[in-house]
């Protein structure tokens, strides 16, 4: 990654016009002025866009890409995913996260929201790769007091660890897994801790019908009603999936300013269901986009997720006008930034310099009537040529430092894990 | 395109083992033998796969990529697509088809099935690009005798034209558009002509609910029942879309050996519905994969279509075991070959040398547990490194001859068309 105090992106297309973008330190300082800089990028013919923001993933699950597919959810989790995960340590998670960061950078993502185990490994990977991230240690107690105490300790320890890094690109968050894996006391501790320390909460909510059924069995009410009663719902909550919701529940989420992370590819691959987009829009819920982890997607390409979201809603909602290209592009950029409280998601003066250059001289951008349509419906992450995050160049001409070492490192640790 | 009498692909991965593939003229002559050839490809680290076969597209519609999206079907067709198409001539279709061939080659497709207007332009493009294709001039009479006579003339003329090309890679076919655009007499002429000349019929069938409703209005029965009565259904028929079918209709299609082309992306983007895969499998219908044209997809990447098909059926069928990676890979290769009567779709001795090399040294193929899973769920067309069709190299190291000229040519003719 290139450390410059200032970068000038010359002759780049921005909103249909050719201009220059001047970056000072980590901020987009000026647009349209011709000036000198420590480093100049000749962007003739390229297009500047905000970096994509992935609001739900488990980055180290790149280690599980292709390890198990096409199975029933129970079998998939119990026979394949969980036994594999039980063998993971921080070093493995570090390598899996490095691979995820590499893949995200190569497909134009500059910021992601992650919840997993051994997250110090992820923090280390994120720091080395130069990307921006919100990181949460997974909190699971399985309704057991001792596990809850342990989860609290791991959570507090991880938050301290991240704060000590003093890396402005890494934000700590809380990672309660779901209503079926965290006790009421655990959830209450989380929401109090979130309020006191102003931390985001990264949570799986209403992902499967079974979750709703089980919650009714345990608490006599749906997850949203239960969480509302224990005052868990707040503007700090990023609610991943959010599929099985009634209109009144959506209204509650909107009233509490809960942020939703839509994960269309994972939801399709696992047959989970599809998010009620029209109803959510009716109540002005803030929706962002996630890929989920590589076990259920199996990549981290937000371009692909944009397309599948947009065409998925057209099919499920039986209306080709649902979720336009412009809508999903905003969902994948500015909505993600707002959800994560990051001053990015748009290219304008004063925002963080998290941006990408794409190269539209490709068949899939030809003839080129509508850039946003081509980005969403025709392109994939390979259109990304250059990635800048926090004012540092992470990729130029599709080259990322140490790509081969990362791929080899992952193959090495995977042999360790499955050889055990 | 490289014209060699023999090609040796050295040290390539084939079905998990390193071997050599020896191509003589247009045939895979030997696998596993070490020998000399006019041209040697060092394929160390690369994987050989059969070229993908796209069984339903309108290639020249690349000209309409991104021209109109997110609209209601009627508005989309009547206000945008049809007025644009009315301005097209053979030269425009030639350039649109060149772009389509370029895009298909770059994403690993070696053969496609096309129906459109001014198809001599497409034939010319296909010939220059070196790809394999089944081409049909669209037959539409709108229930008007004069239009029918004209369509018959155009069809006969085009078939003569293709036969005179004496290009073994181009097969002429018949292109009746659909049951709502071709009269009963027109359809009867088509099926008789198909039988007499042993020609494939490329047809849209049961794509929308409206088509079924309108057919019941006109003929008092569903399209399949009507077509069965007039003896239109046969093993020569490639039925694109095939969504709105009852079990008894699927049984009829199976009995008549009709081939189905599945077009998941287009069907989602236009909110058409989703093909009843489980029922079709129950009756052993031969299913292949198509992208449809770029107005409704908006690319020609069969890798993307494989993923969207597989995850789409999991969602719609509410079962994550539906349409495995292996199934959709076969659907996109060998099933396409059988459907189009092409001796390709698998890499084995004696088959046509239509094959691709992919480069798995990429994040999305790491760790690499299962190649087919990675191809379907993690990769996209950019993983393709080399494309060989009919024993000629069409792409090596992702380079296709005249790529920039084609992109510029398309931009030029599009300015002509929309400037009119």
Interface residues (C-beta under 8 A of the other chain):
Chain A: X62 X63 X65 X66 X67 X69 X70 X71 X72 X73 X76 X99 X102 X103 X106 X265 X267 X268 X269 X270 X271 X273 X274 X294 X297 X298 X299 X301 X304 X307 X308 X310 X311 X312 X314 X315 X317 X318 X319 X320 X321 X322 X324 X325 X361 X362 X363 X364 X366 X367 X368 X369 X370 X373 X374 X377 X378 X379 X380 X381 X382 X403 X404 X406 X407 X410 X411 X414
Chain B: X62 X63 X65 X66 X67 X69 X70 X71 X72 X73 X76 X99 X102 X103 X106 X265 X267 X268 X269 X270 X271 X273 X274 X294 X297 X298 X299 X301 X304 X307 X308 X310 X311 X312 X314 X315 X317 X318 X319 X320 X321 X322 X323 X324 X325 X361 X362 X363 X364 X366 X367 X368 X369 X370 X373 X374 X377 X378 X379 X380 X381 X382 X403 X404 X406 X407 X410 X411 X414
